Amino acid sequence: MSLDDVARLISTKRPKQMLKLLQCFYGGASCKLEDLMRATGFNEKQLRYYITKLRRLRLIEFDSRTRTYSLDYKGFHVRIDTIFVDAIENLVKKK
């Protein structure tokens, strides 16, 4: 699964914008809101929309001490299990 695929799973209507945001965290980077705005070109309202979307999916963490955001790769794993593995498991279960 590519990062493009992940962006499409998270944001079906605007995957290219989600991809811009995801790429900011390449290599495990932690980013401040201002850094993310600069890197993506989003205004604050847009950025907060996407961050909220990631938070609801438990894919992003906020460190209040350093005021930085980082992706939670474990959250991605759980999300993929929920989307695909659970659905396939339910499909093949004997009734």
Secondary structure as UniProt FT lines:
FT   HELIX           3..10
FT   HELIX           15..23
FT   TURN            24..25
FT   HELIX           26..28
FT   HELIX           33..40
FT   HELIX           44..56
FT   TURN            57..58
FT   STRAND          60..63
FT   TURN            64..67
FT   STRAND          68..71
FT   HELIX           73..80
FT   HELIX           81..85
FT   HELIX           86..92
//
